């Protein structure tokens, strides 16, 4: 009996030591990294070249949450990456390449983003992840793609996925009006706004999942980018979204704001995944 009691106490101590580490966003177990996985077969030669992803995920955890991460680059450049600020947190991270302008259209960029998220819904369970804990995020152009596939349900519906099943959306410094590279092709300057069907603002609606609207310092951001996001946040609030949060990271420019934003995103992922109250500002 004494041996059993000692064993139980040892097990309890081990669990107690592990739980705080996870609650603080750290998981010190091993991780797997699968690279260059095709996710959009049959979409053409350029898609075969660009539409690959990497999957970094905890090797021993079960039902872990996964973030599908879209890189920035103005829809004209950039490469898939696994952000350092999201690593080692007990979270799976999918870094996605997608087709780029001008070889692709903006619609093809969005379609690629939807295909990558659909891949996550199909495939994470076979690696230990939970399909009920799929989050979508990205910086700049990647944040724009995040918004479009979450707000405009047709993109994921084409792959048999209900976008309302996404557990949370985290667009970092995303364009909310029509993307500037699309406006430029139309002969419009960077200060001339447009809201058409390729603009996140065009698709404002009530969402069932939390969303973070993440911005750099309004004085250091790209042209009016903070104000775009503040207006988007207000329209989403007026559309009935209570779990939408606007963050401005003082002192951080468009590129640098991702560093502090990662910490906020990890806090929300942990709370949402555990069914806990969302973090206070």
Secondary structure in CASP SS format (residue, H / E / C, confidence):
PFRMAT SS
TARGET T0000
AUTHOR 0000-0000-0000
METHOD secondary structure of the structure
MODEL  1
X C 1.00
X H 1.00
X H 1.00
X H 1.00
X H 1.00
X H 1.00
X H 1.00
X H 1.00
X H 1.00
X H 1.00
X H 1.00
X H 1.00
X H 1.00
X H 1.00
X H 1.00
X H 1.00
X H 1.00
X H 1.00
X H 1.00
X H 1.00
X H 1.00
X H 1.00
X H 1.00
X C 1.00
X C 1.00
X C 1.00
X C 1.00
X C 1.00
X C 1.00
X C 1.00
X E 1.00
X E 1.00
X E 1.00
X E 1.00
X E 1.00
X E 1.00
X E 1.00
X E 1.00
X C 1.00
X C 1.00
X C 1.00
X C 1.00
X C 1.00
X C 1.00
X H 1.00
X H 1.00
X H 1.00
X H 1.00
X H 1.00
X H 1.00
X C 1.00
X E 1.00
X E 1.00
X E 1.00
X E 1.00
X E 1.00
X E 1.00
X E 1.00
X C 1.00
X C 1.00
X C 1.00
X C 1.00
X C 1.00
X E 1.00
X E 1.00
X E 1.00
X E 1.00
X E 1.00
X E 1.00
X E 1.00
X C 1.00
X C 1.00
X C 1.00
X C 1.00
X C 1.00
X C 1.00
X C 1.00
X C 1.00
X C 1.00
X C 1.00
X C 1.00
X C 1.00
X C 1.00
X H 1.00
X H 1.00
X H 1.00
X C 1.00
X C 1.00
X C 1.00
X C 1.00
X C 1.00
X E 1.00
X E 1.00
X E 1.00
X E 1.00
X E 1.00
X C 1.00
X C 1.00
X C 1.00
X C 1.00
X C 1.00
X C 1.00
X C 1.00
X C 1.00
X C 1.00
X H 1.00
X H 1.00
X H 1.00
X H 1.00
X H 1.00
X H 1.00
X H 1.00
X H 1.00
X H 1.00
X H 1.00
X H 1.00
X H 1.00
X H 1.00
X H 1.00
X H 1.00
X H 1.00
X H 1.00
X H 1.00
X H 1.00
X H 1.00
X H 1.00
X H 1.00
X C 1.00
X E 1.00
X E 1.00
X E 1.00
X E 1.00
X E 1.00
X E 1.00
X E 1.00
X E 1.00
X E 1.00
X E 1.00
X E 1.00
X C 1.00
X H 1.00
X H 1.00
X H 1.00
X H 1.00
X H 1.00
X H 1.00
X H 1.00
X H 1.00
X H 1.00
X H 1.00
X H 1.00
X C 1.00
X C 1.00
X H 1.00
X H 1.00
X H 1.00
X H 1.00
X C 1.00
X C 1.00
X C 1.00
X C 1.00
X C 1.00
X H 1.00
X H 1.00
X H 1.00
X C 1.00
X C 1.00
X E 1.00
X E 1.00
X E 1.00
X E 1.00
X E 1.00
X C 1.00
X C 1.00
X C 1.00
X C 1.00
X C 1.00
X C 1.00
X C 1.00
X H 1.00
X H 1.00
X H 1.00
X H 1.00
X H 1.00
X H 1.00
X C 1.00
X C 1.00
X C 1.00
X C 1.00
X C 1.00
X C 1.00
X C 1.00
X C 1.00
X C 1.00
X C 1.00
X C 1.00
X C 1.00
X C 1.00
X C 1.00
X H 1.00
X H 1.00
X H 1.00
X H 1.00
X C 1.00
X C 1.00
X C 1.00
X C 1.00
X C 1.00
X C 1.00
X E 1.00
X E 1.00
X E 1.00
X E 1.00
X E 1.00
X E 1.00
X E 1.00
X C 1.00
X C 1.00
X C 1.00
X C 1.00
X C 1.00
X C 1.00
X C 1.00
X C 1.00
X H 1.00
X H 1.00
X H 1.00
X H 1.00
X H 1.00
X H 1.00
X H 1.00
X H 1.00
X H 1.00
X H 1.00
X H 1.00
X H 1.00
X H 1.00
X H 1.00
X C 1.00
X C 1.00
X C 1.00
X C 1.00
X C 1.00
X E 1.00
X E 1.00
X E 1.00
X E 1.00
X E 1.00
X E 1.00
X C 1.00
X C 1.00
X C 1.00
X C 1.00
X C 1.00
X C 1.00
X C 1.00
X H 1.00
X H 1.00
X H 1.00
X H 1.00
X H 1.00
X H 1.00
X H 1.00
X H 1.00
X H 1.00
X H 1.00
X H 1.00
X H 1.00
X H 1.00
X H 1.00
X H 1.00
X H 1.00
X H 1.00
X H 1.00
X C 1.00
X C 1.00
X C 1.00
X C 1.00
X C 1.00
X C 1.00
X C 1.00
END
